[in-house]
Amino acid sequence: MIKIKYHYTDDFRRKGFTIKGHADYAPIGEDIVCAAVTSNSIGLINSLDAIVKVKFDSVIGQEGFIECLVNEESLNEKTDLLLEHFELTMKSIKKDYPNNIKILKK
């Protein structure tokens, strides 16, 4: 199961996420749930970097683990929009594949 944990500032502003695990929906290379989560998370990280030009506290991409934490000084309306979009996308994927994704909030 993929576990997604969202991270917030003390003022409840979105600042990033941590993704752990595997969906186990299908064999490696055929798992559409894993592909959807991974491609959306990498797309978000690339957009935060190239379009918004944020500073990151952490960006990690490893087998079964992706983390993105935006430095709080870089948070703005654009980061809010992108992070909210990501959260809504993950919620939509979870709705379709509830046995493969668990969403946590921190």
C-alpha positions, 0 to 999 in steps of 0.5 A: 500500500502507498502511504501519503503523508502531507506536511503543513506549517504551524499555520496549517499551510501546505508545505509538502508530502512524503510518499512511502511504499508500493501500491501492489495493484499489479506487477512492477512495470504494469502498476497504474496506481504506482505510475499515477502517484509517481508521475504526479509527484514528480510533475509537482516537484518539477513545477515547484522547481522550474515554474515557481523556483522554490527553495526545498528543505528536502527532495528525495526520490528513491525506490518506494520513497518520495519526499518533497518539503518546500522551505517555508520562506518560499511558500506563496499563492502558487505553491498553495495552488500546486500543492492543493492540486496534488492533494486533490489528485491523490484524493481522486486516485485513492477514491478509485483505488482505496485498497492501494493508497492511504492518506495521512495528515501531519 
